[in-house]
Amino acid sequence: MSGLFMPDGSGNRPCHGDSDIYASDSHFKNYSLFYEFFHGEYGKGLVASHQTGWNAMVAELLRCK
């Protein structure tokens, strides 16, 4: 699950889908949005990005990694 939020070699994170701003812009590349739902095949975040419910668990897992 944490792989949805981890950047690949080019800085892209599956949770951000094809949005390049989160991989290349210096103001955004170090931030991950936590979405309400994720696409089942490729992991792109869907619906609200301000939901923190169960996604807060992922933030804790990333912190401990």
C-alpha positions in Angstrom: 0.0 0.0 0.0 2.8 2.4 0.7 4.0 2.0 -2.9 1.1 4.2 -4.0 2.9 7.2 -2.3 6.5 6.4 -3.0 8.2 8.2 -5.9 9.7 6.1 -8.7 13.1 6.9 -10.4 11.6 9.9 -12.3 9.7 11.3 -9.2 6.3 10.1 -10.2 4.0 8.7 -7.5 1.2 6.3 -8.5 -1.3 8.2 -6.4 -0.8 11.3 -8.5 -1.5 9.5 -11.8 -0.3 11.3 -14.9 -0.1 14.8 -13.2 3.5 15.9 -13.8 3.3 18.9 -11.4 3.9 16.6 -8.4 7.0 15.0 -10.0 8.7 18.1 -11.4 7.6 21.3 -9.7 9.8 22.2 -6.7 6.8 23.4 -4.8 4.9 20.1 -5.0 7.4 17.3 -5.6 7.9 16.5 -1.9 4.2 16.3 -1.0 1.8 13.4 -1.4 -2.0 13.9 -1.4 -4.0 11.4 0.5 -7.2 10.5 -1.5 -10.4 9.0 -0.5 -10.2 6.2 -3.1 -7.6 4.8 -5.5 -8.0 3.3 -8.9 -7.6 -0.5 -8.6 -5.3 -1.1 -11.5 -2.8 1.8 -11.5 -3.3 3.5 -8.1 -4.3 7.0 -9.2 -6.0 8.9 -6.4 -9.7 9.5 -6.9 -12.4 11.7 -5.3 -11.5 14.0 -2.4 -7.9 14.6 -1.6 -8.6 16.0 1.9 -9.9 12.8 3.4 -7.6 11.6 6.2 -9.5 8.6 7.6 -7.7 5.3 6.8 -5.1 7.1 4.7 -3.6 8.5 8.0 -2.4 4.9 8.6 -0.4 5.1 5.3 1.2 8.3 6.5 2.3 6.5 9.7 3.7 3.6 7.7 5.7 5.9 5.5 7.1 7.7 8.5 8.3 4.5 10.0 9.9 3.3 6.7 
